Amino acid sequence: MSQGSVDPAGRGLRSGALRAVDVVVMALASSGPIQSVAVSLAAILATVAYAGILPILICFIPMLGIALGYQRLHAWQPSAGATYTWVGRVLNPHAGFFAGWIMLLYYTVGTTSLTIPLGSYLLTFFSDHAADSPVAVAAVGTVFDLIVTAVAALGVALSARFQLSWAIFEYALLIGFAVLAVVFIARGQGDVVKPSASWFTIEGAGGFKSLISGVLLAIFLYSGWDTAAYVGEEAPGKTAGRAAVTSVVLLFVIYSVCILAFQGIAPMQDMQDHAANILAFVGERIGGGFWANVMIVAVLGGTLASLLAAIVSASRIGFAMGRDRVVPSWLAQVSGKYGTPLNATILFGLLNIVFLWGSTLIGAVGEALSNIVSTLGLMAAIFYLLTAVTAIWCYRRQIVSSAKDFALGGLMPGLGAAFMAFVVIYSIASGSLNGIELAFGVGLALAGLVLSVISAKVGRAPFYTAPGSENQLPEAPRAPR
């Protein structure tokens, strides 16, 4: 528990509730490779055409550097609030609140990118017309959200077991279909798009501005692995930090293979026409109707696992902020029976439903997905940037002690921070984001600073004045080995 924090329930989260494998699976489930590809494949094609591999390659090293920063900060202080706690103690409490706020936005606004596919893919079993109906999609997504919220409330170990049960099936199916897609394209079956050198060039992506828009989508694809940090108080030892790094590497491999394999199985217009259920279309093109249904089941299971991880993450962040009394302290109440932050879990599960209905009523399903995905990339870039800067500043004395510490603790997180800062600034300055994306990604984010000032004035939480705030670092932490 961080200094100056309060646990109004008199109990904390259950240490050791998760195994090492559980943490890795939860981190991967939060990123949700199969649902992320389902949501973003059409958007990637629309943004950078067939050069989708470029944003994924460009993001890998900076994202790995940020994961190393997470690993070091977790070794210093495991916290359910992760970036919120670390930034608040190392840099500034208002910056910490701001980080916590945008993380909560990410895991509540962001779940619409999970619940929309749940509805559209399930409805595809019955009617393509129903799958394109925003109201029907939102109604089905609401039912799934309620089920997943109940599972999250019943314990983090149960959540991890559910995610593990889908992991092997999901990843085996993705890799298997990627291999089949390569064979399908190589044989020239139907109207396929053959690989070319332009797939690996900036010109092939439509220019530098389009490439940066694609990078925002790639950040969205990678994001979610930080769930490993939010369950750090419930995991053994340094497991959470290592799981974060492992997850980034695995995601790089999975996304690189899948995007390259799937994007050429049909002409661009056909892919866009099936944007709302694109992996079902991929399955049908490659293997027929049966495999389209198998792909739908895989997306449903993988998306449920991702939605579950999102609710677990939001509830832990809310718990940490409630424990520090920067938000209502009832969010920090932990169930004695289940060991979960029950109030926070229920609240964020219900908020997910509110954002789901709001986003689907804006416009067509495909338009809603595109707006949400771009917004999530911007939000993730901001809190990843803050984490990387915090890791460097927290370990600033250690990173000059050896070449290894400099590389892992200074250079790599520094590259991550610089990269994310450039993406955020360029995306806003160049007009890469539309009005809806700016309203969500910038307007809602900046509201966090206002709320932090109000929280400090009204609540007078020790978080804003305790040692470790206002650039007063605790005793210098040791770097993980």
C-alpha positions in Angstrom: 0.0 0.0 0.0 1.4 3.4 -0.9 2.3 5.9 1.7 -0.5 8.0 2.9 -3.1 5.6 1.6 -6.2 4.3 3.4 -8.1 1.0 3.0 -11.5 1.8 4.4 -12.5 -1.9 4.3 -9.7 -2.9 6.6 -8.4 -5.4 4.1 -6.4 -5.4 0.9 -6.3 -7.5 -2.3 -5.2 -11.1 -1.9 -1.5 -11.5 -2.3 -0.5 -14.7 -4.2 -4.0 -15.2 -5.6 -2.5 -15.5 -9.1 0.2 -17.8 -10.5 2.9 -16.6 -12.9 1.1 -18.1 -15.9 -2.1 -16.4 -14.9 -0.5 -13.0 -15.0 1.0 -13.5 -18.5 -2.4 -14.9 -19.8 -4.3 -11.9 -18.3 -1.9 -9.5 -19.9 -2.3 -11.2 -23.3 -6.0 -11.4 -22.8 -6.3 -7.7 -22.2 -4.5 -7.0 -25.4 -6.8 -9.6 -27.0 -5.0 -10.5 -30.2 -8.0 -12.1 -31.9 -10.5 -9.4 -31.0 -7.9 -6.6 -31.6 -7.4 -7.9 -35.2 -11.2 -8.3 -35.6 -11.7 -4.6 -34.6 -8.7 -3.0 -36.3 -7.9 -5.0 -39.5 -10.3 -3.0 -41.7 -9.2 0.2 -40.0 -5.5 -0.6 -40.7 -6.3 -1.3 -44.3 -8.2 2.0 -44.6 -5.4 3.9 -43.0 -2.1 2.5 -44.4 -3.4 0.2 -47.1 -1.3 -3.0 -47.2 1.6 -1.5 -45.2 0.1 -2.6 -41.9 3.3 -4.4 -40.8 5.2 -1.0 -40.7 3.3 0.5 -37.7 3.7 -2.8 -35.8 7.4 -2.9 -36.5 7.9 0.8 -35.6 6.0 0.4 -32.3 7.8 -2.7 -31.1 11.1 -1.3 -29.7 9.5 1.8 -28.0 6.8 -0.5 -26.5 9.4 -2.9 -25.3 11.3 0.0 -23.7 8.1 1.1 -21.9 7.5 -2.5 -20.7 11.0 -2.5 -19.2 10.1 0.7 -17.4 7.0 -1.0 -16.0 9.1 -3.9 -14.9 11.5 -1.6 -12.9 8.7 0.4 -11.3 6.9 -2.8 -10.3 10.1 -4.0 -8.7 10.2 -0.8 -6.7 6.6 -0.7 -5.7 3.9 -3.2 -6.7 0.6 -1.3 -6.9 -2.8 -2.0 -8.3 -2.8 1.6 -9.5 0.5 1.1 -11.4 1.2 4.3 -13.5 -1.2 6.3 -11.3 0.7 5.5 -8.1 4.2 5.7 -9.7 3.7 9.0 -11.4 2.0 10.5 -8.4 4.8 9.6 -6.0 7.8 10.1 -8.3 6.7 13.1 -10.5 3.7 15.0 -9.2 0.4 13.9 -7.5 -1.7 15.8 -10.0 0.1 14.1 -12.9 -0.6 10.8 -11.1 -4.3 11.6 -10.9 -4.3 12.6 -14.6 -2.6 9.2 -15.5 -5.1 7.3 -13.4 -8.0 9.2 -15.0 -7.0 8.5 -18.6 -6.3 4.9 -17.7 -9.9 4.6 -16.4 -11.1 6.2 -19.6 -9.1 3.7 -21.5 -10.6 0.7 -19.7 -14.2 2.1 -19.8 -14.5 4.0 -23.1 -12.2 1.3 -24.5 -14.5 -1.6 -23.7 -16.8 -0.5 -26.5 -14.2 -1.9 -28.8 -14.8 -5.2 -27.1 -18.5 -5.3 -26.6 -19.4 -4.1 -30.1 -17.6 -7.2 -31.7 -19.3 -9.4 -29.1 -22.7 -8.3 -30.4 -21.9 -8.2 -34.1 -20.1 -11.6 -34.2 -22.8 -13.4 -32.3 -25.6 -11.9 -34.4 -23.8 -13.0 -37.5 -24.9 -16.5 -36.6 -28.5 -15.5 -37.2 -28.5 -12.5 -39.6 -26.0 -10.3 -41.3 -28.6 -7.5 -41.2 -28.9 -7.8 -37.4 -25.1 -7.7 -37.1 -25.1 -4.3 -38.7 -27.8 -2.9 -36.4 -26.2 -0.7 -33.7 -29.1 -1.2 -31.3 -29.1 -5.0 -31.6 -25.3 -5.1 -31.3 -25.5 -2.9 -28.1 -28.2 -5.1 -26.6 -26.2 -8.3 -27.0 -23.0 -6.6 -25.8 -24.9 -5.4 -22.7 -25.8 -9.0 -21.7 -22.2 -10.1 -22.2 -20.9 -7.2 -20.1 -23.2 -8.1 -17.2 -22.0 -11.7 -17.3 -18.3 -10.8 -17.4 -18.8 -8.2 -14.6 -20.2 -11.0 -12.4 -17.2 -13.2 -13.1 -14.8 -10.4 -12.3 -16.6 -9.8 -9.0 -16.2 -13.4 -8.0 -12.4 -13.4 -7.9 -9.3 -12.6 -9.9 -8.3 -16.3 -9.8 -11.6 -17.3 -11.5 -11.1 -14.6 -14.1 -7.6 -15.9 -14.9 -8.8 -19.5 -15.2 -11.5 -18.4 -17.7 -8.9 -16.5 -19.8 -6.5 -19.4 -19.7 -9.2 -21.8 -21.0 -9.4 -19.7 -24.2 -5.8 -18.8 -24.7 -4.5 -22.1 -26.3 -7.5 -22.4 -28.6 -7.4 -18.7 -29.6 -3.7 -18.5 -30.4 -3.6 -21.9 -32.1 -6.6 -20.8 -34.3 -5.0 -17.5 -35.2 -1.6 -19.0 -36.2 -3.3 -21.8 -38.0 -5.5 -19.5 -40.1 -2.5 -17.3 -40.8 -0.7 -20.2 -42.3 -3.7 -21.2 -44.3 -4.1 -17.6 -45.5 -0.5 -17.6 -46.8 -1.2 -20.8 -48.7 -4.5 -19.4 -50.0 -2.8 -16.2 -51.3 0.2 -18.2 -52.8 -2.2 -20.4 -54.7 -4.0 -17.3 -56.0 -7.4 -18.7 -55.0 -10.1 -16.2 -55.9 -9.4 -12.4 -56.0 -6.4 -12.2 -53.7 -3.9 -9.4 -53.3 -0.3 -10.7 -53.7 2.5 -9.2 -51.5 4.7 -6.5 -53.0 7.6 -4.3 -51.9 5.2 -1.4 -51.3 3.8 -3.2 -48.3 7.0 -2.3 -46.5 7.4 1.4 -47.5 6.2 4.7 -46.3 4.9 5.5 -49.8 2.9 2.2 -49.7 1.3 3.4 -46.4 0.1 6.6 -48.1 2.7 8.9 -46.8 4.1 9.9 -43.4 0.9 11.3 -42.0 -1.0 8.1 -42.8 1.8 6.1 -41.3 1.5 8.0 -38.0 -2.3 7.4 -38.0 -1.4 3.7 -38.5 0.9 3.9 -35.5 -2.0 5.0 -33.3 -3.8 1.9 -34.4 -0.7 -0.2 -33.7 -0.4 1.3 -30.2 -4.0 0.2 -29.6 -3.1 -3.3 -30.8 -0.2 -3.6 -28.3 -2.0 -1.8 -25.4 -3.4 -3.9 -22.6 -0.3 -5.8 -21.7 0.0 -3.4 -18.7 -2.9 -5.3 -17.0 0.0 -7.4 -15.6 0.9 -4.4 -13.5 -2.6 -3.8 -12.2 -2.8 -7.3 -10.7 0.8 -6.9 -9.3 -0.4 -6.9 -5.7 -2.1 -10.2 -6.3 0.8 -11.9 -8.1 3.9 -13.5 -6.6 7.3 -11.6 -6.5 8.4 -10.0 -9.7 6.0 -11.9 -11.9 4.0 -8.9 -13.1 7.0 -7.0 -14.4 8.4 -10.0 -16.3 4.9 -10.8 -17.7 4.7 -7.3 -19.1 7.9 -7.7 -21.1 7.0 -11.2 -22.2 3.6 -10.1 -23.4 5.0 -7.3 -25.6 7.3 -9.7 -27.4 4.6 -12.3 -27.9 2.1 -9.6 -29.2 4.7 -8.4 -31.7 5.1 -11.9 -33.2 1.3 -12.6 -33.3 0.3 -9.3 -34.9 3.1 -9.3 -37.4 2.2 -12.7 -38.7 -1.6 -12.2 -38.7 -1.8 -8.8 -40.3 0.6 -9.8 -43.1 -1.3 -13.1 -43.7 -4.9 -11.9 -43.5 -4.8 -8.5 -45.3 -4.4 -10.0 -48.8 -7.1 -12.7 -48.8 -9.6 -10.4 -50.6 -9.7 -7.1 -52.5 -9.8 -3.9 -50.3 -13.4 -3.1 -51.0 -14.6 -6.6 -49.9 -12.6 -6.3 -46.7 -14.2 -2.9 -45.9 -17.7 -4.2 -46.7 -17.2 -6.8 -44.0 -15.5 -4.5 -41.4 -17.9 -5.3 -38.6 -17.2 -9.1 -38.8 -14.0 -9.2 -40.8 -12.5 -12.3 -39.2 -15.7 -14.3 -40.0 -15.2 -13.2 -43.6 -11.6 -14.3 -43.5 -12.6 -17.7 -42.1 -15.3 -18.1 -44.8 -12.9 -17.1 -47.6 -10.3 -19.6 -46.5 -12.2 -22.5 -45.3 -16.0 -22.0 -45.9 -19.0 -21.5 -43.7 -18.0 -23.9 -41.0 -14.7 -22.2 -40.4 -16.4 -18.8 -40.4 -18.5 -20.0 -37.5 -15.4 -21.4 -35.7 -13.7 -18.0 -36.2 -16.8 -16.3 -34.7 -16.7 -18.5 -31.7 -13.0 -17.8 -31.2 -13.6 -14.0 -31.5 -16.5 -14.3 -29.0 -14.4 -16.2 -26.5 -11.3 -14.0 -26.9 -13.3 -10.9 -26.7 -15.0 -12.0 -23.5 -11.6 -12.7 -22.0 -10.4 -9.2 -23.1 -13.5 -7.6 -21.7 -13.0 -9.4 -18.4 -9.4 -8.2 -18.2 -10.5 -4.6 -18.9 -13.0 -4.7 -16.0 -10.3 -6.3 -13.7 -7.9 -3.5 -14.7 -10.3 -0.6 -14.3 -11.5 -2.0 -10.9 -7.9 -2.2 -9.6 -7.0 1.3 -10.7 -10.2 2.6 -9.1 -9.4 0.6 -6.0 -6.0 2.2 -5.7 -7.4 5.7 -6.3 -10.1 5.0 -3.7 -7.5 3.7 -1.3 -5.7 7.0 -1.6 -9.0 8.9 -1.2 -8.5 10.9 -4.4 -11.9 9.5 -5.5 -14.6 8.2 -3.2 -13.1 5.8 -0.7 -16.0 3.2 -1.2 -14.3 2.2 -4.4 -11.5 0.7 -2.2 -13.8 -1.7 -0.3 -12.7 -5.3 -0.8 -15.0 -8.2 -0.5 -14.0 -10.4 2.3 -15.4 -13.5 0.6 -14.1 -13.0 -3.0 -11.0 -10.7 -2.4 -12.1 -8.3 -5.1 -12.8 -4.6 -5.1 -16.5 -5.3 -5.4 -17.8 -1.7 -5.7 -15.2 -0.7 -8.2 -15.9 -3.8 -10.3 -19.6 -3.2 -10.4 -19.3 0.5 -11.1 -16.9 0.1 -14.1 -18.9 -2.8 -15.5 -22.0 -0.6 -15.6 -20.1 2.3 -17.0 -19.0 0.1 -19.9 -22.6 -0.4 -20.8 -23.2 3.4 -20.8 -20.3 4.0 -23.2 -21.4 1.1 -25.3 -24.8 2.5 -26.0 -23.4 6.0 -26.5 -20.8 5.0 -29.1 -23.2 2.8 -31.1 -25.8 5.5 -31.4 -23.2 7.9 -32.9 -23.2 6.2 -36.3 -22.7 3.0 -38.1 -20.8 0.2 -36.3 -17.8 0.5 -38.6 -17.5 4.3 -37.9 -17.9 3.8 -34.2 -15.1 1.2 -34.2 -12.8 3.5 -36.1 -13.3 6.5 -33.8 -12.9 4.4 -30.6 -9.8 2.6 -31.8 -8.0 5.8 -32.7 -8.9 7.4 -29.4 -7.6 4.5 -27.4 -4.3 4.7 -29.2 -4.0 8.3 -28.1 -4.9 7.6 -24.5 -2.5 4.7 -24.3 0.3 6.8 -25.8 -0.2 9.4 -23.1 -0.1 7.1 -20.1 2.7 5.0 -21.6 4.7 8.2 -22.0 4.1 9.2 -18.4 5.2 5.7 -17.2 8.4 5.8 -19.2 9.4 9.2 -18.0 8.7 8.1 -14.4 10.8 5.0 -14.7 13.8 7.1 -15.9 13.4 9.7 -13.2 12.9 7.1 -10.5 16.0 5.2 -11.4 18.0 8.2 -12.5 20.9 7.5 -10.1 21.1 3.8 -11.0 21.0 4.2 -14.8 24.5 5.8 -14.9 26.0 3.0 -12.7 26.6 0.5 -15.6 26.1 0.1 -19.3 23.4 -2.5 -18.7 21.4 -0.2 -16.4 21.8 2.7 -18.9 20.5 0.6 -21.8 17.6 -1.1 -19.9 16.7 1.7 -17.5 17.6 4.8 -19.5 17.9 4.3 -23.3 15.1 1.9 -23.9 12.4 3.7 -21.8 13.8 6.9 -23.2 13.1 5.8 -26.7 9.6 4.7 -25.6 8.9 8.1 -24.0 10.3 10.1 -27.0 8.3 8.0 -29.5 5.0 8.3 -27.6 5.5 12.1 -27.1 6.1 12.5 -30.9 3.0 10.4 -31.7 0.8 12.4 -29.4 2.0 15.8 -30.5 2.1 15.0 -34.2 -1.4 13.3 -34.2 -2.9 16.4 -32.7 -0.9 19.1 -34.6 -1.3 17.4 -38.0 -5.0 17.0 -37.8 -4.8 13.2 -38.0 -7.7 12.9 -35.5 -11.2 13.9 -36.3 -13.5 15.9 -34.0 -15.0 12.9 -32.2 -11.5 11.5 -31.6 -10.2 14.8 -30.2 -13.3 15.2 -28.0 -12.8 11.8 -26.5 -9.0 11.6 -26.5 -8.0 15.2 -25.5 -11.2 16.8 -24.1 -12.0 14.0 -21.6 -8.3 13.5 -20.8 -7.8 17.2 -19.9 -10.9 17.0 -17.7 -8.8 14.8 -15.4 -6.6 17.8 -14.4 -9.6 19.8 -13.4 -10.9 16.9 -11.3 -7.5 16.4 -9.7 -7.5 20.1 -8.5 -11.1 19.6 -7.2 -10.1 16.4 -5.4 -7.1 18.0 -3.8 -9.1 21.0 -2.5 -12.2 19.1 -1.4 -10.9 15.7 -0.3 -7.5 16.9 1.0 -6.2 13.3 0.5 -2.7 12.5 1.9 -1.8 11.4 -1.6 -1.3 15.1 -2.5 1.0 16.0 0.5 2.6 12.7 1.7 6.4 12.2 1.3 7.2 10.9 -2.1 5.0 13.6 -3.7 6.1 16.9 -5.2 9.3 15.4 -6.6 10.4 14.1 -3.1 11.6 10.6 -4.0 11.6 7.8 -1.5 14.8 6.0 -0.8 16.4 5.1 -4.1 15.0 1.8 -5.4 17.2 -1.1 -6.7 16.9 -2.1 -10.3 15.5 -5.6 -11.0 18.0 -8.2 -12.0 
